[in-house]
Amino acid sequence: MKVVEDIYKGTSYAIHEVSDDDRKVLFGNTAEIVAFSLNFLDALRPAAEPIFKLNQGGRWHKRNSISTNGDPSETAGPPEDRTDRKTAIGAAFLDHLNEMERVYCAYVQNHTAANNRLQEIQKNKQVQIWLSECHNYAGDITTAWDLDSLIIKPTQRFLKYSLLLEGIIKMTPEDHPDYTNLKFSHEGLKALSTRINETKGRKEIVEKIVTRKREKSDAGIGAAVQKAFGRRAEKVKQQVGLSETVDDPEYDAISQKFGGHFFQLQIVMRDVEKYLEDVDRMVKQNCILAEELEKWLNVGLPEHPEIESKWRQYMVMIKEITSYALESHKEEVRKTVIKPISVLWDLHGKPQKLMQKRKKRLPDYAKYKLLKDSGGKVDNKLKEVGDEFIAINGALKDDLPKLYSKTKLLIEACQKNLIDSQRRWYQVLSLQFEKPLFQGEQVDFKLLELPAIENAFEVDYFRCREELERIESVIRGVKEAAAFSPATTFMGDDLSMKRPSTFASSKRTQSINSDQSIIITSPTPGSQRQSGNYSHTRISLDTPDQGRTSGQSAFSSQSQNTRSSSIFSSAMPMSDSPTDTRDDALEQDGSEEKVLFLAASLFEFNIAHDRREAGFPYLVYVPGEVFDVLGMRGELWLARNQDDSSGTIGWIWEKHFARIFSE
């Protein structure tokens, strides 16, 4: 395997015709095979050293070099009983059985795919030249004819371990200290060989099921209908208890976690994409600010050159971030976070299909098991379906826990990559913002504490505020002059003489063209946000504090009114049903709803907003959204979307969702 790893695999990176996927399938876990062999050899050395000492030369030699056998003087005759009783070959095998199963099981399962891929790429002339050169270079190291002969050797070596131990046991007395370990190791290897063969056969059956295309039946539609009704009858029998139950608690416990893992993965993906959108929006907002500053600075003469210089440096800095740093950061996040999660997302497709195929074969397997246990005659077709169900069931129980654990490791690695990428991004922003703020000066940011920042802000704020108040007084004088002039005005008499605060509190239904009030209507039918009495306050020289206080009090009183009315209150439209069957617990004003469990949407669902049931609307959703389930009514769940800022509670369909179980 050193030849395969160092010569064939090592030189394959220079062959463009051999892709990364080809290399992965072709060589499998040869690196693990080599590492295990070396570690196992290191464990066997001291175990056999009392009667046999291996040369301390290289781990592998040329064919014509010094032999790797032990010293002939030490192995010329049978060992003495005193030294032989110090050996521990069985203990060495016993300690490495678990690792041996992990490594060789993965290698044997991949062996068929490796052979098929080798035959496929050998059709390329460049690959043929590469294989020939590798064979010539390794000619004095191994007698293997080609790469196909080399990749079969680990399987052959593994099968020889059991024969080796069997021969040692025959030559070992039963009172030998290592005899028990030898027996356990031999039995463990035989069981291991059986499990590997079963796993390999099961994988071949599963691959055949997954890749098999639907064949047209000669019997036509009639046979298909008869088959469908037969399965339906078996399902009914299972439901009423006429068929023997074939539930597998171990599989049920494992499969129930699939939906939660699957959609937690999508939530992570969506959060990362949302992060990129937020970063992009932040930079765009700074770009808009820089563009407006540039227009403003280009209009008038420079009155404050130092400040203007900082703003122009800010504009240059924003352009640099937009043109290079932003795209570089987004590309890094896509490559190190989103792309691995997308690949992992695709890997969930095969187990999901297998789970569907298992469910489809469950009625036939129940019939197969019933006939087999009762000694009835099982036809070949039913036996084939039963074997397929057993293979799928076993494959899912083996693969799903591995998928869960690998998913956790990959998500943790992606989160670390995201944090590392964010660290570099914020470091770039920090360095860029230092240019216009400090103009290259060395600044200790620890000295910039909150009181110092507040004082610096207040100085600039009050200066700007005085300037705005001066401008406002000029504008107010112009408006007052226009109000008393005989010129025609577009405002009515009842509107022109009132202050905005008075107008906002007395007129709740204005035209949308009015610039003194804003009426915000909720996009959700049947619910309206009562924010119509909120008005923009003006900065005034007369009573600046009173104007601000008035605006705040108006907003606070309205916010209090919104909070005090629950979404279950009588302010909602009446239910289409003749009787309102809402839960009493949900009718209590201001009460906190108890979340029963979390659910993630599997499908997209759209419905008219005016459709209601028991006073609650039907919610719309897309795949991957998470809901807090508050109640259940048959196949309908009363839930709230976690991403809905309005907290609307409505109905969702049970079959469109998967429960998210806590770890």
Number of C-alpha atoms within 10 A of each C-alpha: 17 15 18 19 16 12 16 21 19 11 14 20 13 10 11 10 14 16 12 12 9 17 16 14 18 25 20 20 17 21 17 15 20 16 13 17 15 13 12 17 14 12 18 19 16 18 19 18 15 18 19 19 15 14 13 8 10 8 10 12 14 13 12 8 10 10 13 14 11 14 13 9 7 13 13 8 8 9 14 10 10 9 12 19 18 17 21 23 21 23 19 22 24 18 14 15 14 12 12 19 17 12 17 22 19 17 23 21 19 19 21 16 13 23 17 12 16 19 11 11 17 14 10 12 11 15 18 12 12 16 18 13 14 19 21 11 14 17 15 13 16 15 12 14 10 16 18 15 10 15 21 17 13 19 14 10 10 16 14 12 16 19 14 11 20 16 11 17 18 9 9 15 12 12 9 16 16 20 20 15 19 24 18 15 25 23 15 17 23 16 12 19 18 12 14 20 15 14 20 19 14 21 18 15 18 21 12 12 15 13 8 9 8 6 6 8 10 7 8 9 11 10 12 12 10 11 12 11 12 14 17 13 13 18 18 14 15 16 11 8 10 11 16 12 14 14 10 9 9 9 15 11 11 15 18 14 19 22 20 20 19 22 23 17 20 19 16 18 20 15 12 18 17 12 14 18 12 12 15 15 12 11 16 14 12 16 19 13 14 21 14 13 16 15 10 10 14 10 8 8 8 12 8 8 10 9 13 15 14 16 18 16 19 23 21 16 20 23 16 13 17 17 10 10 17 19 13 14 18 18 14 16 23 18 13 17 24 20 14 16 21 14 10 18 16 10 12 16 11 11 18 16 12 19 15 12 17 19 14 13 18 21 24 20 24 21 18 21 20 17 13 13 8 8 9 11 9 16 9 9 9 15 16 14 16 22 16 21 24 19 21 24 20 17 18 21 16 14 11 18 15 12 18 16 10 13 19 14 12 16 18 12 15 20 16 14 17 19 13 12 18 15 12 14 16 11 12 15 16 11 11 18 16 16 16 18 14 11 12 10 9 8 10 7 7 6 9 10 9 9 9 10 11 10 11 11 11 11 10 10 12 11 10 12 12 13 11 15 17 15 11 16 15 11 12 13 11 11 12 11 10 13 14 8 10 7 7 8 11 6 10 8 9 8 11 13 12 11 10 18 20 9 18 21 14 10 12 15 12 14 10 10 8 9 11 16 24 20 17 13 13 13 10 13 13 14 15 14 15 15 20 19 23 24 22 16 17 15 19 17 13 10 11 13 12 13 17 16 13 14 18 15 13 19 17 13 13 18 14 11 12 15 12 12 13 16 20 18 14 10 12 15 14 15 17 14 11 8 10 13 11 14 11 7 11 18 14 13 14 14 10 9 13 12 13 12 15 20 25 25 23 18 13 12 15 10 11 11 14 14 13 18 17 17 19 24 23 23 22 15 19 14 15 22 21 24 25 20 23 18 18 15 10 8 10 16 19 21 27 22 21 14 10 10 7 14 12 17 21 22 23 24 18 17 11 16 21 20 20 21 14 8 6
